[in-house]
Amino acid sequence: MLMRMLRKDWLRNKSISAALLVFISLSALLASSGANMIAELSSSLGALFAKSGVPHYVQMHAGEVDRAAIDRWAQGNELVRRHQAAEMIKVEDAHLVLGDGAAPGSGGIMDHYFVKQNRSFDLLLDLDSQPVQVKRGEIAVPVYYKQRDGLEIGDKIRIAAPGFAMELRIADFVRDAQMNPSIIHSKRFVVYDADFARLSGSGAGEREYLLEFQLTDPGKLGEFRTAYEASNLPKLGPAIDHTLFRTLNALTDGLLAAVILLVSFLIGTIALLCLRFTILAAIEEDYREIGVMKAIGISSKHIRKLYLAKYVLTAAVASVIGYAASLLLHPLFTRNIMLYIGKAPKGLVLQLVPVAAAAFTFAIVIAFCMLTLRRFDRISAVEALRSGAAGEGRPPGTKPALHRNRTLSVPVFLAVKDIVGRFKMYRMLLLVFIISSFIMLVPVNFFHTVQSPGFNNYMGIERSDLRIDLQHAGSAGDDYRSIVAQLENDNDVEKYAAVLVSSFKTVGDDGTLENMTVEVGDFAAFPLEYMQGSAPSRADEIALSYLNGKEMEKKVGDPVRLIVDGREITLKVSGIYQDVTNGGRTAKAALPVRLDTVLRYEIAVDLKPGADVADKRDRYAQAMHPAKVTDLAGYMAQTFGNTLEQLKLVTRVATVVALLVSALITALFVKMAVAKDAGQIAIMKSIGFSMLHVRIQYVTKALLVLVAGIAVGTVLSNTAGPSAAGVAMSFMGAARIKFAIDPLQAYVLYPALLLAAVTVTALVSLASIRKVKMSEMNAT
Amino acid sequence: MGVLLEAKELSKSYASGPNDGQQVLKKVNLQIRKGEFIAVMGPSGSGKSTLLFNLSGMDRASSGSVTFGGEDICSFSEKRLSELRLTKMGFIFQHIHLLKNLSLLDNIVLSAYLAKRSSRKSINARALEYMRKSGIDELAGKSITQASGGQLQRVAICRALINQPEIVFGDEPTGALNSKSAGEIMDLLADINEAGTTILLVTHDVKVAAKTERILFMLDGSLVAERNLGKYRKGKGDVKAREEDLAGWLANLGL
């Protein structure tokens, strides 16, 4: 009997039941997908780190090292389990050709390190997550280039330095636990030992080292770091630890999973709103029957069970559909994880995560149903039998009055009046439109922000037409002076400012010394937007990046102790800025610099109006070799390459979901409204309203609510949206994101998409008004 | 007087619904001249309301024709039919059928605002004048829940008249009212007819029909008899004589 009742109920409310099914399915699908991504990311990352034997602490060093001294120090330190000094040859971009049809200098902003496979740990893995093995004449290329340049096995990589040439065939791709993410500007290429020896001895590139340590107890990383920094071991370069590797590797896909879960939550909210609406409509419709059941002695609990059965079945079917669909979409969402991190066998617990997410959706829906169905307790049998309808509470008011209106056309006026008079009915539609606009606009705005030139503010770099990066090695000092001279003599240059990036030691409150990368130079010419305070303008001031400030627990006005030229000085924090580069830990100050502590030179250049930036970039790249010359857009595109791709995917998914949800809810709402208002529509038709008049009225209702929804959704996405993005980005070093909104997209294009989707759906759904017969007027 | 509305061989049968396959109107021929006051009588299910719906273009005939002002409205598009109902026809229903969320005055001005044939200001003035004549002007801003059945039917009559139509159709306009209210409504309709508006109404009440001039009798979808009361004085004069005449006529028809 129950099945018969359910079938009858489904047939009676086909559209609303279908919409409910779709919303719960979508919510379960996204919850399942998001949870599955996190499970996949966690297990894959764990497997990658385990398989590659990622070091716990890495000190990069530009220059030669004394291996014996390192061995002695490591052997004498009980925290060290194993260590190695991995040699790398840095090949200049201008000397490198990536791919058959490419030109020299196509590598972009990345530092290209040629290495041989390590023996015991920090293994570079292939796409099957096995240690890469290459033969003579072969090379394994980072997956970053596979994705960015579409390189394939068999393509050629050429090194063409003065007096040296080498051609290598791509035999494999490299998953590098340390340097996988595009946000890390170093990439390792694996070559055969003999090829490496030839390259190493040729002088075609600078030699650098990764001094890597695996600890006996990773929990004592802080203790080890202090010991290393206090030692005399090489430190000409940044030091990184395994927690940062994990964060940076997980960042792109973790963000995507978080966004998917957020969208799932929002769709789930829509499903619950829709459910409440459905239940209340069902109660209204069956009011008299409920009264009869109560009158003949059936308890509220039993009546509730009858209704609950329908929703339990709908939610169960929807959750299963959602889960099944999430398995189909899984390859799409985990495409990036599979390429960069690889697949790992998942244990039973992780296999169950997506099932649990779908089951959680189911449980929430049922709990909500039970809460809403408690309304049955309030229905009095006598009242239900007497009136036969739950009614709409107070009769609708007569205001606003048509006879006082001078401007609105009759259909538009009636639409406005209906919304005012029955706002409770439109509230759900409004909420759904607000959520849809939010879901759509936040990713769009965030995507545009990351792409915008103003994103430099979150990268700790000043906005300029061109950016020249020069690593400090060999004759870099001379190269630097030559570059400055060229800029001085170039009439196209409006202004330039150089920053020297050096490593200094800070003195902690407990006297411990730690390395800090400090940019030293002129910060007035190219101003940066500060979160708090301003750029250092005096010699005793320092500005800290957000993450540095947070970790050092410093705010504007606080003192920072620094060792400069062997003596301790105290600087005052002048400002806090956002920076997602260098692991988010940088500083800016006007300090005296010793050339032997310089890590790199960064020069910002603005050209005069009318100068061709692209042309100048190419000319400088040739003339200023080995410096890297990029325009800001290129710099960002290369840094955020796959993050942008993932964000684009999120934007598209969110847009499709928002449009789908809006269209569905509009169809559902219009159909219900037409069914409910059939008698009133018949009256209107009888007194001369044409179909067009009725259509205009109902489409106007949907559009007015949509416009209000878009307006509120836009305000929310501009206020709560940046905060949400800030929470996500704070892990990277930018906590206060201000959306760079493309007005055309955010205020015209995407709202127009929503408007079009809702208008078309409303018009299609209004086809049923043709069926409203004037002879049915007694239905009112 | 010229012919305003004419039905020729008008038939209607339903393909689906409760009257599935049944021929509700059978080759009805009818001429209505301008200024006439006509009642259609007949037992329940005889096709009275269906005739009214087909003559007013609210429903489409299965065969035959309906001409209004010389034009065959059966060939009109839905849009033209809407225009016709809006500008040239008025309707009064048994169950009143006002829009629930509008005030009484707004219900009256609604179709005139839609027709846009005069300014909203002058429409308001005209509506209030009709309300005054109908004795309900004090209810202008009230909602439909604040008026009695008789008062609401007066509002419906004012709404039917607001666009100064050529013909007013009434489907049992007094069916839901008590006899006092019904008498008042019929007096009002008689005044309207006196002013020149053609009225065609459906009723099964002899007292109501007796206030009109021409009575048509329907049986099983056909017009079977007709009685003209033109020989009596119009309005409130000769009421008794009219009712007796009609009752006698119906008795002769075997009803």
Chai-1 contact restraints between the chains, C-beta under 6 A:
chainA,res_idxA,chainB,res_idxB,connection_type,confidence,min_distance_angstrom,max_distance_angstrom,comment,restraint_id
A,P395,B,T145,contact,1.0,0.0,6.0,A-B,restraint_1
A,P396,B,N101,contact,1.0,0.0,6.0,A-B,restraint_2
A,T398,B,S103,contact,1.0,0.0,6.0,A-B,restraint_3
A,T398,B,S143,contact,1.0,0.0,6.0,A-B,restraint_4
A,A401,B,S103,contact,1.0,0.0,6.0,A-B,restraint_5
A,A401,B,D106,contact,1.0,0.0,6.0,A-B,restraint_6
A,L402,B,D106,contact,1.0,0.0,6.0,A-B,restraint_7
A,H403,B,L105,contact,1.0,0.0,6.0,A-B,restraint_8
A,H403,B,D106,contact,1.0,0.0,6.0,A-B,restraint_9
A,H403,B,V109,contact,1.0,0.0,6.0,A-B,restraint_10
A,H403,B,N124,contact,1.0,0.0,6.0,A-B,restraint_11
A,R406,B,R120,contact,1.0,0.0,6.0,A-B,restraint_12
A,V410,B,Y113,contact,1.0,0.0,6.0,A-B,restraint_13
A,V410,B,L114,contact,1.0,0.0,6.0,A-B,restraint_14
A,G421,B,N101,contact,1.0,0.0,6.0,A-B,restraint_15
A,Q680,B,L99,contact,1.0,0.0,6.0,A-B,restraint_16
A,I683,B,H97,contact,1.0,0.0,6.0,A-B,restraint_17
A,S686,B,F91,contact,1.0,0.0,6.0,A-B,restraint_18
A,I687,B,S111,contact,1.0,0.0,6.0,A-B,restraint_19
A,G688,B,S82,contact,1.0,0.0,6.0,A-B,restraint_20
A,G688,B,R85,contact,1.0,0.0,6.0,A-B,restraint_21
A,G688,B,L86,contact,1.0,0.0,6.0,A-B,restraint_22
A,G688,B,S111,contact,1.0,0.0,6.0,A-B,restraint_23
A,S690,B,K79,contact,1.0,0.0,6.0,A-B,restraint_24
A,S690,B,S82,contact,1.0,0.0,6.0,A-B,restraint_25
A,M691,B,E78,contact,1.0,0.0,6.0,A-B,restraint_26
A,M774,B,M58,contact,1.0,0.0,6.0,A-B,restraint_27
A,M777,B,H97,contact,1.0,0.0,6.0,A-B,restraint_28
A,N778,B,H95,contact,1.0,0.0,6.0,A-B,restraint_29
